[in-house]
Amino acid sequence: MFGLSELAILLIVVLVVFGARKLPELARNAGRAARILKSEVRAAKEPHEAPGAPAAPGDSGVLEGRIVEGPGGLSGAPRP
């Protein structure tokens, strides 16, 4: 693909364009982008569950809770 001389020329051009001060920041940002891409690819490969399907074998998928009536009642209309 690239030979050693082409990579050296490319590195020199990058040094001239960005400067030595910006290179660590650029490398850090490239590493973050690579990690994000890797995690997104891993997440895309995992099987997706159907919406509403139980997450675990014993899980019914039903959330328990209670209805709290606000100042306007359940319908949101003001009380007389």
GROMACS elastic network, one bead per residue, 0.5 to 0.9 nm:
[ bonds ]
;  ai    aj funct       b0    kb
    2     5     6  0.81136   500
    2     6     6  0.60197   500
    2     7     6  0.65516   500
    3     6     6  0.53747   500
    3     7     6  0.64035   500
    3     8     6  0.87691   500
    4     7     6  0.52177   500
    4     8     6  0.62262   500
    4     9     6  0.87369   500
    5     8     6  0.50857   500
    5     9     6  0.62440   500
    5    10     6  0.85873   500
    6     9     6  0.51550   500
    6    10     6  0.61169   500
    6    11     6  0.86111   500
    7    11     6  0.61073   500
    7    12     6  0.86312   500
    8    11     6  0.50855   500
    8    12     6  0.62515   500
    8    13     6  0.86742   500
    9    12     6  0.51049   500
    9    13     6  0.62089   500
    9    14     6  0.86475   500
   10    13     6  0.51210   500
   10    14     6  0.62041   500
   10    15     6  0.86432   500
   11    14     6  0.50857   500
   11    15     6  0.61795   500
   11    16     6  0.86664   500
   12    15     6  0.50559   500
   12    16     6  0.62220   500
   12    17     6  0.86207   500
   13    16     6  0.51165   500
   13    17     6  0.60774   500
   13    18     6  0.84955   500
   14    17     6  0.51401   500
   14    18     6  0.58497   500
   14    19     6  0.74485   500
   14    23     6  0.85486   500
   15    18     6  0.55244   500
   15    20     6  0.59725   500
   15    22     6  0.89132   500
   15    23     6  0.76959   500
   16    19     6  0.54835   500
   16    20     6  0.81245   500
   18    21     6  0.77929   500
   18    22     6  0.59806   500
   18    23     6  0.69172   500
   19    22     6  0.58267   500
   19    23     6  0.68560   500
   20    23     6  0.55243   500
   20    24     6  0.79695   500
   21    24     6  0.69768   500
   21    25     6  0.79747   500
   22    25     6  0.54046   500
   22    26     6  0.61691   500
   22    27     6  0.87176   500
   23    27     6  0.60711   500
   23    28     6  0.85159   500
   24    27     6  0.50829   500
   24    28     6  0.60845   500
   24    29     6  0.86089   500
   25    28     6  0.50450   500
   25    29     6  0.61671   500
   25    30     6  0.85354   500
   26    29     6  0.51662   500
   26    30     6  0.61059   500
   26    31     6  0.86053   500
   27    30     6  0.50242   500
   27    31     6  0.61522   500
   27    32     6  0.86743   500
   28    31     6  0.51045   500
   28    32     6  0.63025   500
   28    33     6  0.86812   500
   29    32     6  0.50632   500
   29    33     6  0.61544   500
   29    34     6  0.85631   500
   30    33     6  0.50781   500
   30    34     6  0.61272   500
   30    35     6  0.86643   500
   31    34     6  0.50547   500
   31    35     6  0.62127   500
   31    36     6  0.86416   500
   32    35     6  0.51264   500
   32    36     6  0.61844   500
   32    37     6  0.85480   500
   33    36     6  0.51322   500
   33    37     6  0.60747   500
   33    38     6  0.85068   500
   34    37     6  0.50797   500
   34    38     6  0.60377   500
   34    39     6  0.86227   500
   35    38     6  0.50381   500
   35    39     6  0.61682   500
   35    40     6  0.85556   500
   36    39     6  0.52110   500
   36    40     6  0.61315   500
   36    41     6  0.86079   500
   37    40     6  0.51164   500
   37    41     6  0.61440   500
   37    42     6  0.85718   500
   38    41     6  0.51915   500
   38    42     6  0.61784   500
   38    43     6  0.86207   500
   39    42     6  0.50074   500
   39    43     6  0.60825   500
   39    44     6  0.85531   500
   40    43     6  0.50093   500
   40    44     6  0.60939   500
   40    45     6  0.86632   500
   41    44     6  0.50477   500
   41    45     6  0.63021   500
   41    46     6  0.89089   500
   42    45     6  0.52383   500
   42    46     6  0.65965   500
   43    46     6  0.53476   500
   43    47     6  0.84518   500
   44    47     6  0.77110   500
   44    48     6  0.83515   500
   45    48     6  0.87160   500
   49    52     6  0.83188   500
   49    53     6  0.65215   500
   49    54     6  0.84059   500
   49    55     6  0.78463   500
   50    53     6  0.54400   500
   50    54     6  0.87347   500
   51    54     6  0.87083   500
   52    55     6  0.87263   500
   52    61     6  0.66627   500
   52    62     6  0.87590   500
   53    56     6  0.89995   500
   53    60     6  0.82832   500
   53    61     6  0.66137   500
   54    57     6  0.69427   500
   54    58     6  0.79835   500
   54    59     6  0.55153   500
   54    60     6  0.56319   500
   54    62     6  0.84740   500
   55    58     6  0.84836   500
   55    59     6  0.62934   500
   55    60     6  0.82069   500
   55    61     6  0.69308   500
   56    59     6  0.50548   500
   56    60     6  0.81651   500
   56    61     6  0.85705   500
   57    60     6  0.81312   500
   59    62     6  0.79582   500
   60    63     6  0.85977   500
   67    74     6  0.85551   500
   68    73     6  0.89211   500
   68    74     6  0.81956   500
   69    72     6  0.76829   500
   69    73     6  0.52980   500
   69    74     6  0.56245   500
   70    73     6  0.52653   500
   70    74     6  0.68117   500
   70    76     6  0.77057   500
   71    74     6  0.86791   500
   71    76     6  0.78424   500
   71    77     6  0.88458   500
   71    78     6  0.73884   500
   71    79     6  0.79941   500
   72    75     6  0.69905   500
   72    77     6  0.50829   500
   72    79     6  0.60262   500
   73    76     6  0.54322   500
   73    77     6  0.65691   500
   73    78     6  0.70782   500
   73    79     6  0.70456   500
   74    77     6  0.78384   500
   75    78     6  0.85852   500
   76    79     6  0.88928   500
